[in-house]
Amino acid sequence: MLNLNGITVRLGGRTILDNATAALPPRSRVGLIGRNGAGKSTLMKVMIGQLDPDDGSLDMPRNTRIGYIAQEAPSGTSTPIETVLAADTERAALFLESETCEDPDRVGDIHERLMAIDAYGAEARAARILVGLGFDEEMQQRPLDSYSGGWKMRVALAALLFSEPDLLLLDEPSNHLDLEATLWLENFLKSYPAMMVVISHERDLLNNVVDNILHLERGKVTLYAGGYDAFERQRAERAAQLAAAKASQDAQRAKLQDYIARNSARASTAKQAQSRAKMLAKMQPIASLVDDPTLSFDFPSPSELRPPLITLDMAAVGYSETPILQRLNLRIDPDDRVALLGRNGNGKTTLARLLAAQLTPMEGEMASSGKMKVGYFTQYQVEELDGADTPLQHMTRHMKGLTPAAVRAQLGRFGFSGDKAMTEVRKLSGGERARLALALITRDAPHLLILDEPTNHLDVDAREALVQALNAYDGAVVVVSHDRHMIEMSADRLVLVDGGTAREFDGTLEEYTAFILSKDGSGGGKAAKANKKEEKRLAAEARERGAALRKAAQAAEAELARLTGERTKVEQAMFDPSAADAKLTKLSMSDLMKRRAELTEKIDAAETRWMEASEALEGAAV
């Protein structure tokens, strides 16, 4: 039992939690949900003990072991497997004591306790968790400092799951995961033996894992029995705005039905009609949408182009001279809705960048329509927005030559009207910044939208609004996402990126889920054994690619350091001749300036090579 007794928290003069009161049942699995900025993470910090409430109290059984992921990712020379094993502090302490204890009775007690906690099977359990989160045997033995921040957070999650606390607290655990690891995590949490509170915007996880929903809104909390769909139904019944929400949805249904009726029989639009029919059948109410008119996605319709938009014929693509993907044969038509599947590091982003013409084929051919416009969304665009500028300034800068009315209209499609358009980006939420990035990439009405993890900053309602907007969009869509609901609702084709190539997955998303779980040993042993040899082959290929990528990155880094050092010497000769190299002091100021400009140009080129190599190295997780 976990009781919230009138919890009130004020931060910066604003009330975040206002007399929040709820009684969470023992051993329950609770999904903590609410709009972005509602205070979910604040409430979890109160549960953890990191934040003392201004008023109220939190009650739980004495000696409850609480487990959560610290904000700082683990680092150092320890390996992932060592880090995970160290999370079971009792096991580590008992083994240490057993090495020095001379009391036979105590030694017997130690070994009895080690047997009780399955200490001798711990390494196998830890390895299974790491495999599920994407670490093969070789990756488990590498030092933590060889990994990016996202992969380090996976290790932190693995350590937390391995420690099996009495109260497991998870704040957006799938943020650093790909679809495959998300599927494994969901399957793991289904059988978690203790109480759990998880903050998540993943509709499928909230439906399949939790048995209670704790909804946080305007500082208050309300507990609902069941998963997310049950919560939506119960809340919809209680909501005073149900009539308005129903009217809005009825209008959307009518629009979809009209489109389906007019376009189902036409071969050129049959796929889009099928997408809309699927959306119509599974449409869920967006309970909070009527409360926030700024939650909006509306992609402009592109001009018509003849198919195909893009054709790949035995293409290869990669970075520097190292191909990541080869033997690519793929066609994208104007009405296609494609989801790229595959673990992080397999090359999904590389393929997306090729389709977006950010990379060119190393081998083979890529043909694309000359008039085609592409809108490419990545998390980097969200992070690189200028915090001092407003949405209006961003859009005006990108829509030069167009009227202020046209600029305002594009912003309005994504909920940035009135004062919102004049708000500094630094004051926008993560979800609002993602909407602004989407507004920027669609300003030219692209024929193809490529979305790489577009839901990371979006809450459940915003994700549903995005899905509806994608289904109403008239162009082609290629999406990379760990959100299963989004893929199921917006994609008609599944393309698996694996083994150094990409191929159509001939099956449903449900069948792919079963395939992934069986490969990870979570859904049956036969498939896992059948794939073991193939996995070893793929791991060997990955290691070879990794060695080449590391070599390219190291060479580029060394060249960058050398050139930077030379420029520093030239600058010393220009501004502090007394400390400069004697040879350089003999040159005229004009020659020094010319030499500095040459070095700067070379540094820029070397830095580009280093960034490309580093990006490829991190993307391949090698």
C-alpha positions, 0 to 999 in steps of 0.5 A: 500500500502506498498512500498520498495524503494531501501532497502539496508542492510549490516550485518557483511560486507556482503550485505543482501538486495541490492536495494530491490524495490517493491510496495505491493498492498493494502490489499494484502496477500503476501508470502515472499519466498527465499532460506534459508539465502536469507534475508527474516527475515532481510527484515521483521525486516525492515518492523517491524522497528527493523532494519534500512536500510543502504539505501532506505526507507519503505513507508506505510500509517500513523498510520498503526498498525503492528502486529508480534510475538516477539522472546521471548515467553510469560511467567508468571502466566497469562493464555493463554486466559488472554494473548490473550485478553490482546493483544487487548489493546484498549479493555482493556483500554476502559474497565478500563476507563469505571470502573472509568469514571463519565462523562455520555457522555464519558461513552456513547462513551466508550460503543459505541466503545466497541460495535463497536469493538465487545468487548463483544464477544472478549472472545469467539473469543479468545477461538475459536482461542486458540481451533484452535491452540490446546488449549482445555478449560482446557488448556486455564486456566492453567498458561503460565509457565506450558507450553513448549516453543513451546506451548508458541509460539502458545499463542503468535500467538493466541494473534497476530491473535486476535489483527487483526493488519492492517499489519500482519507479520508472520515469519514461523508461522507453525514451532511450529504447528502440521498438525491439527493446520496448517490446522486451521491456513490456514483456518483462514488466508484465511479470514483475513480482512487486509494486510498480509506478511508471510514468509513460506515454506509451499507450500499449505499455499502459494497456498491457502492463498496468492495472491502475491509472493515476491521472494527474491534472491541475495538481490533483490526482485521480485513481482509475482501475484498469489500463489506459483504454479503461481510463479513457472510457471512465474519464470520458464518462465523467468529463463535462466536455464530452459533448464537445469532444464527441462533436469534434470527433463526429466531424472527423469521422464524417470527414474520414467516411466521406474520403473513404467513400470517394476514394476506395474504388480508385486505385491511386488512392486505395491505400490511403483510403485503407489507412483512414478506414483502419484509423476510423475503426480504432479511433479513440477519444482524446479526452484532453484535446478539447481543454487545449486548443493549441494541441494541434497537428495539420500537415499541408497537402502536397501537389500531386506527383507520379509514382514512384517518389524514390527507387533504390536499386542495389544501393549501398550507403554509409559514412566515409568509405564504410557502408552500413547498409548494402543491397538496398532495393526499395520503392516509395510511392506517393501514398505509401506509409512505411515503418522502419523496424530494427534495433538501434544501430542496425541502420534505420537512421542511415536509411532515413538520411539516404531517403532524405538525400542527406547521404548519397549511395556509395554503390547502386542507384537511387532515383527520385522525382525531381520535383519531390520535396522531403520533410525530415524530422529528427530529435536533433532539430528539436534540440538545435532550435534557438532558445532566444527566438520565438516560433514566429521568428523561426518560421519567418526566417525559413519562409523568406519572401512569403507574406506574414499571413502565410507564415502565421497560417503555417504556425497556426496549423501547429497550434502557434497562434496569438501569444504562443507564436511570440513566446521564446522557444526556451519557455516552450515545453518539449512537446511544443518544441517538437510541434515547432520542428514539425511545423518548420519541416512541413512549411513547403508542403513536402511530398514525403515526410520522414519522421525519426522518433517524433513522439519522444516529447509528446504525451498520449493525447499529443501522440494521438493527435499526431496519428490523426494528422498523419492519416489525414495527410495526403503525402507519403510517410516513412516513420521510425518509432518505438511507439507501437500504437503509432506504427499500427495506426499509421503504417501499411508497410513494414521494412526490417533493417537488419543484417546490413540491409533492409527488406520488406517484413511479410507480416503484421506488427503483432507477428513482428512482436512475437518474432522479436520476443522469441528471438530474445528468448521471451516467447519460446526457445525454438525460434531463439535456437534457430536464430542463434547462428544467424545472430552470431554471424550478424554480430561478427559483421557488426564488429567488422563494421565497428572496427572500420568506423572506430578507425575512421573516427580516430583518424579524423580526430587526430587530424582535427587535433593536429590542424587545431594545434597548427592554427594555435601556433599561427595565432600566437605568431599573430598576436603574441610573437614573443611566445611564438615559433621562430619560423612563423615570426618571420612571416608577414601578417598577411601571410599569417592571416592567409595561413590561418584561413587555410587552416580554418578551412581544413579544420572545418572539413576535418571536423565534418569528417569527424562528426560523420564518423562519430555519428556513424559509430554511435548510430551503429553502437559499436 
